[in-house]
Amino acid sequence: MVDVHTIRKLQLYPLEAGLFTIDPMELSNQVEFSQNEETQKSKQSVTENMYNNGSDTANANSTRVYETNIKSAPIVINVKPLPRKNFIDTFTGAVGNFSLNAFVEKDTVSKNEEDSMLIEINGDGNFQRVNAPQVTWPNVFEVFEPAVKDTFDKARVPLTGQRQFKFVFVSNKPGIYTIPPVSFSFFDLKSKTYKTISTRSFEIFVSEKNKPKSAADASSLIPTKAGGGLNWLLIAASALAVMAVVLLWIKDRQRKLKRQEQNKIIELPKDPVSVHELLIPAKSYITSDDVAFYDALDRSIWNYLNDRFSVSNTSMIKKELSNILHSRGVNRELSNGLVEIIHQCETGIYTKAVLNFDKTELLDKTREILLTIDKSIVTENG
């Protein structure tokens, strides 16, 4: 009988083409044998002293320890160069199979109010070379360095998961601004070709109104002069007036929110992305492998939920989605059906199970549910 132990397991991603040699691995080993029947735990049993804990002193005279060094053979790896044919300038070294998704936190903001764009790259491959995609920002936007968040399954080969980039931006000039589509390029190992994937464009409306200030901020803007009790009375009166306005605004806001919750009013965005447009990525992957299709369909559904209800899978527990949609006026049967499709997509993405679903029928069913939800929202608002 031979025992096999995995000592170390690494994922390797070469950065250059050529022949490379991994040096031999050496391991010192001690094997202890019993020399008589009394000290044998079982016939010809062998205890491997792998952690150098020493032998049992009571049995020192009846055992024999053999020391041996074991050594692996060197491993030669031939790293092939990437093809130059159809090379694209935007390629930065990402190799694997990836999908791209992006959305903005708010499409309407006040002057000097922070907004953010989330860009998610999902798939499998050498995420070490997945850098933040270039975004063509309007020149009136001040943009900060992106925060990077990784969610990987390191037990899978190749590395599988998601890298998320969060850009925070702000503008002090009112207007309607367009962020062009964001693109990401990679080399697809399955098709042996370079690919570029893109998001849709985004429109951001910056209103003339400044970002609301707190009472403390407002009171600090009141000019003061040295001397005189009248100035202090004016300051105190102004501060109290500002606080009263803020309290009235808060109460009015709470009253409106409570009324909306009671009436279960759902307002569509001013310019919602159509269901047909949202499902274009999934439709384009119908003839591709199952994982790519289910991933695209899953992203399309979450883009719809974010566009209509500001519900994102980055902060959402899937099993609660049906209850949340129902609480916002969506028919229970529709919300349950949508959650079931999401579950089917996740099964197709993250497991090796063979799903006997007709992809065209599943896409049509998804489109029907989303369109019906849209109609129910319009009907309730109307």
Disulfide bonds with the S-S distance in Angstrom:
none
